[in-house]
């Protein structure tokens, strides 16, 4: 345990001394340290003289039942305490003493397990303490030890120092072989209740502990991915990126969307009718289309499921602007005659909410699809201004802005944005360089090398992929052609003109 603070006194972890500001240092004897440790481990609990004597007596101790009072009074004097107006030790006449000081212990943790109620009962404490410890360790392990998870049974949000992202209140009761628990997850900043859990732990509680820790982690992920509607800030990113960031927050693996998909599946299994989870499931399907090879039938089936999820959820999500913007993005992506509805949803969400960055991003995509490139660039620039330079959102916006420039056949703007992106992260060049390549210039060696792994089937799929995820959303055939020209030119030189799927030929015109 680290330093402990009570009012103006900061106690060393060993309790050898305490400091009051920078001017005074108090030193404690062996018996005084034993007494302090006993008091601090039993806050607001009546300790009889006999209890105190039994707890701190050792082989060469010089105290007895008669001089416990003397030891307490000596400690009070050092602490600057008063029996008549106590701040640290209160006297319960005829019974004993109570440590009444509130700890201001500094806690910097992602999750604090505490306060824990019911531990004053010996039977409950005996059963609960190892279970609480297991919950703490299991939750940290599930989050791959990326963040501190600490157990503080006497923790108080009102008195705590430091920064805590989340806390878990625990109320426990032992009943024979079973330990009953009620757990409440709170936002560490506001104290607002995010989720409540009921759990029963058997003597072999490993599975019960793991289940509870998993529920807590999933609830934290959901809150990170989508905050309460009242907490949406102007700089908050769109839902698809919040889900990505939330998955990265709780995992060391780069496959954040796979982790997000697992979170959603678990959450929907518990609550299949939650509209928020339905929209999140829509985005999981959307990202699956972006990241994996799909046949035309698989692609259409995924889009049909996305459309069903969105339409079923729309009536219940109107009060959450990020969800509405997410629904608009999904409807825009799948097309199917939903553009006008998607555009109206995005505009209405912007008018009602503070989610400016997310709204600017979504509305910009719709303006560029209509060919209103000046408006699209203005909205992208506003969103970029609200994003953190170099962040996932910043890069996402820059790629979208380069797409608008590509559709507008503004080669100078495309090259300028691409150079900025490649300087930020060289790996981006391999991922998007082939899509942003000019049809009039030979491909640079590193991007040309990507072709060496293609066969005709994959080359045709890459053309279909770019058309589905980008070009088809533009209303004007010329803009669709501008998006596709570079990729088709380079792949046709290598594989021949028949490499272009018929659907793409029909979509881009000549």
Secondary structure by P-SEA (a helix, b strand, c coil): ccbbbccccccccccccccccccbbbbbcaaaaaaaaaaaacccccccaaaaaaaccccccccccccaaaaaaaaaaaaccccccccccccccccccccccccccccccccccccccccccaaaaaacaaaaaaaaaaaaaaacccbbbbbbcccccccccccccbbbbbbbbbcccbbbbbbbbbcccccccccccccccccccaaaaaaaaaaaaaaaaaaaacccccccccccccaaaaaaaaaaaaccccaaaaaaaaaaaaaaaaccccaaaaaaaaaaaaaaaacccccaaaaaaaaaaaaaaaaaccccccccaaaaaaaaaaaaaacccaaaaaaaaaaaaaacccaaaaaaaaaaaaaaaacaaaaaaaaaaaaaaacccccaaaaaaaaaaaaaaaaacaaaaaaaaaaaaaaacaaaaaacccccccccccccaaaaaaaccccaaaaaaaaaaaaaacccccccaaaaaaacaaaaaaaaaacccccccaaaaaaacc
